[in-house]
Amino acid sequence: MENRAQKYHRERRSEALREEITSLVEGELEDPRVDLVTVNEVQLDPGGKVARVFVSAEGTDDEVAVSMEALNASRGFIRHALTVNLGLRHAPELVFVLDQAEKYGNRVEELLQRIERRKRHN
């Protein structure tokens, strides 16, 4: 069981990682394939060795796949930059995950609107 102080520390570290990865993706990473990528959240595992980076990407499915490939290809550069910029001894292993919560949220909203319209017509 993780105590409150450890959880707070992990959350602060996750937020610092999110901010730094965001600035790297938006600025220092000079790859045009990641221009439409937004870092939404970073979840650090309890041991701190793995960080899941939830990102959203604009464009078609093919463009999103290319953006994810570009992110995965630049993983080493990002990890190295994290150790230098945040003063970490070891940067966590980065796992980029396509965050589709917004897409699913829009679909749920659309379905709820359909139900509401059906109730009005009956």
C-alpha positions in Angstrom: 0.0 0.0 0.0 1.4 3.3 -1.1 1.3 6.1 1.5 0.1 9.6 0.8 3.6 11.1 0.6 4.7 8.6 -2.0 1.6 9.1 -4.0 2.0 12.9 -3.9 5.6 12.7 -4.9 4.7 10.4 -7.9 1.9 12.8 -9.0 4.3 15.8 -8.8 6.9 13.9 -10.8 4.3 12.8 -13.4 3.3 16.4 -13.8 6.9 17.5 -14.2 7.4 14.8 -16.8 4.2 15.9 -18.7 5.3 19.5 -18.8 8.8 18.7 -20.0 7.7 16.1 -22.6 5.1 18.7 -23.9 7.8 21.3 -24.3 10.1 18.8 -26.0 7.4 17.7 -28.5 6.2 21.2 -29.2 9.7 22.8 -29.4 12.9 20.8 -29.5 11.6 17.8 -31.5 12.1 19.1 -35.0 10.0 16.3 -36.6 7.1 17.6 -38.7 5.3 14.3 -38.1 4.6 15.2 -34.5 3.3 18.7 -35.1 -0.3 17.6 -34.5 0.5 15.7 -31.3 -0.7 16.9 -27.9 0.5 15.3 -24.6 -2.6 14.9 -22.4 -1.3 13.0 -19.3 1.7 11.1 -17.9 1.1 8.2 -15.5 4.1 7.0 -13.6 4.0 3.4 -12.3 4.5 3.0 -8.6 8.2 2.0 -9.0 8.9 5.0 -11.2 10.6 3.0 -13.9 7.8 3.2 -16.6 5.8 6.3 -17.6 2.8 5.9 -19.8 2.5 9.1 -21.9 -1.1 9.6 -23.2 -1.2 11.6 -26.3 -3.8 12.7 -28.8 -3.1 13.3 -32.4 -5.0 15.2 -35.1 -5.5 13.9 -38.7 -6.5 10.8 -40.5 -5.8 7.3 -39.1 -2.7 7.1 -41.3 -1.4 10.5 -40.1 -2.0 9.5 -36.5 -0.1 6.2 -37.1 2.8 8.1 -38.6 2.8 10.5 -35.7 2.9 7.6 -33.2 5.8 6.0 -35.1 7.7 9.3 -35.0 7.2 9.6 -31.2 8.4 6.1 -30.6 11.4 6.7 -32.8 12.3 9.7 -30.8 11.9 8.0 -27.4 15.7 7.9 -26.8 16.1 11.6 -27.5 13.2 12.5 -25.2 14.5 10.3 -22.3 18.0 11.8 -22.6 16.5 15.3 -22.6 14.5 14.5 -19.5 17.6 13.4 -17.6 19.4 16.6 -18.6 16.5 19.1 -18.2 15.0 17.6 -15.0 18.3 16.5 -13.4 17.2 12.9 -13.2 19.7 10.1 -12.6 17.5 7.7 -14.7 14.6 8.7 -16.8 11.6 6.3 -16.8 11.0 4.1 -19.9 8.5 5.9 -22.0 5.4 4.2 -23.4 3.4 6.3 -25.8 -0.3 5.5 -25.7 -2.9 7.0 -28.1 -5.5 8.6 -25.9 -8.9 8.2 -27.6 -11.0 9.4 -24.7 -12.1 12.5 -26.6 -13.2 10.4 -29.6 -15.2 8.1 -27.4 -16.6 11.0 -25.4 -17.9 12.5 -28.7 -19.5 9.2 -29.7 -21.2 8.9 -26.3 -22.5 12.5 -26.6 -23.9 11.7 -30.0 -25.7 8.6 -28.8 -27.2 10.5 -25.8 -28.5 13.2 -28.2 -30.2 10.5 -30.3 -31.9 9.0 -27.3 -33.1 12.5 -26.3 -34.5 13.1 -29.7 -36.3 9.8 -29.7 -37.9 10.6 -26.3 -39.2 13.9 -27.7 -40.8 12.3 -30.7 -42.6 9.6 -28.7 
